[in-house]
Amino acid sequence: MNFLDLVRQRFSVRGYLDTPVEEEKIRYIFEAANYAPSACNNQPWVFIVIRDRHSRFRLEKIYNRPWFLEAPVIIAACCDRSVSWRRSDGKDYGDIDIAIAFDHLTLAATEQGLGTCWIGAFNDQAARSVLMLPPSIDPIAFTPLGYPSPDKPRKARKKLDEIVHWEFFGGKRA
């Protein structure tokens, strides 16, 4: 499969089969995430894998959606602020680094026949508490991980003319 075919297959899955995810597939997607580029190669990512049913349902304080809680695996992507790179004006690139690694993870999951859904609208304080994060580790995103339920539709994508501008904002290609 070429890269464009892979990215066309990836979508936000909001329904999962009750099928365990194989350990080798989980390790494979983390291998892909670990090869993501990061500012100054600091690799500030920290991932937490939640598979135990009781532990997964503790996450309802973080993001209370049945399809999220019923996925066989939930992954928290966190940033270690003690190692994330900062630009001279103080901008912390950790969130960007985590986003790149998380994108690698979701694409690798798609390649393995697994579904994901990037969750950014979660309760930060609840996440810190439930995951027992030290102060230097910030939760950035979550994803359920599992085999997609076949009966959940996907949304259409915008046309390229809606998102690409040429030479200036609003510029059209001749």
N, C-alpha and C positions, 0 to 999 in steps of 0.2 A: 504494500500500500504506500502511495506517495504521501508527502506531508499535507498537501491540500485536501486529499481524500480523508486523512485523519482528522484535520480540523473541521471538516464538514460533518463528520460523524459525531463530534463532541457537542453535547448540549446539556443544559441544566436538568438533571433527572430529579423528579419529585415523587417517585414511587419505586420501591425496591422489592425484589423477591426475597423471601425468607430462606436464602441460601448462603451458607458460610463462604467467605472469601478465602481462597487458598493463601497460605503463608508466603509461598514463592511469588505470588502476584503482588502481595503487599510489599515485599522486599524489592521487587522489580521497580515499582513506582517510586519508592524512596531512592533507589539508585539513580533514576532519571532526575528526581528533584535535586539530588546532591551534585549533579553535574551542571546545574544552573549557574550562570555567571552572577557575580555579585560585586559591588563596589569594592575595589582594592582586594578582591578575593577574600574578604573577611568572613563570608559564609555565616551570617548571623542567624540562620534558621534553626529552630528547634521544633520538632514534631512530636505530638502526643497521640498515640493510637488507643482508642477506646473500643474494646470488643465485648467485654462482659456486659450482659443484659442489664444488670443492676446499675453498673457504672454509666451505661448509655442513658438510662432513664433519670439519673441524677442531672443530666444535661438539660432537662426540661426547664430549669431555671435560666438557662443561657438562651435557648431558642426553642420555644414550645410549639413544634409542629409535628404531628404524628408521623409523617413520612420521614422526617429527619431522625426522630427517636427510634423508629423501627428498622432503620438501615442496619445491617449486620456489623458495620464498622463506622466509626466517626473519627475523623482526623482533625486535630487542632494544629494550626500553623502559628507559631509564635516567633517573636523576634527577641534575640538577646541584645539588649541595648548596650551592654558593656563591651560589645565587639563590633556593633554596626558602625559604618563609616559616616562621618559628618563632613559636609562641605565647609569651606572657610566661613560662610555666613551662618553656620550652625545647622543647616538643613540636614536632618537624619535620613539617610538613604535606606535604612532597614526595611521600611514598609515596601519599598520598590523591590528590594532584593527578595523579600518573602513572596511578593506577587509573582516574580519571575519563577522562583522555585515551585510555587504552588501551581502555576500554569504548566510547568513541566510535569508535575505530578498528575494533574487532571488529564493531560494528553496521553501520558503513559497508561493511565487507568483506562481510557477509551480504547487504546490499542489492545489492551488485555480483555476487552469485552465488558468492562465495568463502567458504572455510571457514577457521576459526581454532581454536586451542586454547590457552588461557591456561596458561603454564608458570611456576610459582613455585618448584617443588622442583628447583632447579638448583644446581650447584657454583659458588658465588660467586667463589672465588679463580681457578678455571679461566676463568670468564667475564671477569674483569678482565684476565687474561693474554691470552686469545685475542682479545678485542676491543681490547686495548691502551688500556684506560681510564686516564685520569689520576686522581689521588687524589680529586678533588672530584666525580667522576662515579660513581654507584652503579648497578649493574644491578638492576632491579626485577622485570622479567618478560620472558618470551619468548613468541612465538607463531609456529608455522608458518603459512604463508599459501599457499593454492592452491585449486584446484577440488576439492571433496570427492569421494572415491570413493563411489559409490552403495551399496556393499555393507556399510557400517559402521553398526551400529545406534546409536540415541541413547537415553539414559536418561530415564525418566519423571520428571516434576516433582512436588514435594510439593503437597498440597492446601492452599488458602489457610487453612483452619482449623488447619493444623499450624504455620503461620508467623506468623499475625496474632493478636494479643491485644488486647482492648478494655478500656480504662480502667486496667488493671493486668495484670501477668504472670499468665496463666491465666484472665483475664477472657473471657467469651463474649459475643457479640452476642445481644441478646434477640430 
